[in-house]
Amino acid sequence: MGVQEIADKIRSRVASAGFEHSVKFDTGSDGVIVIDGATVSTTDAPTDCTVKLSLDDLDSLIAGDLNPTMAFMAGKLKVEGDMTVAMGLSQLLG
């Protein structure tokens, strides 16, 4: 699944979640997904928090097949910036 398809999946969750921060999922050469409040974009922008992971791991995370805490502990995802924003992502990914 590509970045745009994942962004489309996230968009429906974000619209009703009441998420009030900005976060970027950085999948390296595959692209980025930026969530800013209720807006989802694939255009790079500065955010409160950046989560770096592979496109496959992001797909698994969104599908609920990858536990975010376990992925962080295993080094599959890295968080830069405001860690509390990253922890609040569970309301979008759950």
N, C-alpha and C positions, 0 to 999 in steps of 0.2 A: 504494500500500500504506500502511496506517495504522500508527500507533505500536504498537498492540497486536500486529499481525501481525509486525512487525519484531522486537518483544520476544520473540515466540514462536519465531522463527527463531534468535535469539541464545541463547535458553534452552538448547537442545540442545547448542550448542557450549560454553557456559559450564560445564555440568554435568561435562564430562570434561576441561576445560582446566587445572584446578588454578590458576586465577587468584586471587591473594590480596589484591587491592586493591579499591578502590571507584572507579567512574567513572560519570559522568552524560553521556548524549548529550542535549543540549538543542536541540530543534528549534523553539524559540520557541513560537508560539501553537498548534503542532501537538502539543506535549506533550514529555515527557521519558521516557528509558529509563535506569534506574539499575541498574548491575551492582555488587553487593557480594559479593565472593567467588563463591560458586556460586548466588547469588540474583539473579533478574532481576525488576524491578518497573517499573511505569509511574507510581509515586508519587514525587514530588519528595522528595529527602533530601540532606543534606550528603555530599560525596564527596571523595576525594583529588584528583580531577581532573575537570574539566568540558570536554567537547568540544562546541562550538557549531557547528551546521551545519543546512542545510535538510533537510526530511524526504526530499525526492527524492535529495539527495546521500547521506544516511544509507542509503537503500535501495540506491543504487549501490555504496556502500562495502561493505555486507554481502554484496551479490551478487558482489563481486570486480571490478566494472566501473569502479571509481574507485580510483586509487592514492592511499593516504593521504598520502604525502609530497608528491605533486604537488598534491593538494587543499589541503594546508597552504600550500605555496609560492604557489599561485594565490589564496589568501585565501578558499577555499570552506569551510574549517573553521578554527576558532580554538580554541586550547587554553588553559585557565586552570588554575592549580594545578601539580601535580607532573608535569612533562613526561616523566619516566621511566615513569610509569604509562601515559601515552598511548602511548609507544613500545612498551610491553609488550602493547598491544591486538592486535598482529599475530597473537598466538597464538589470539585469539578470532575474528578476522575472516578469517584465512587459509583 
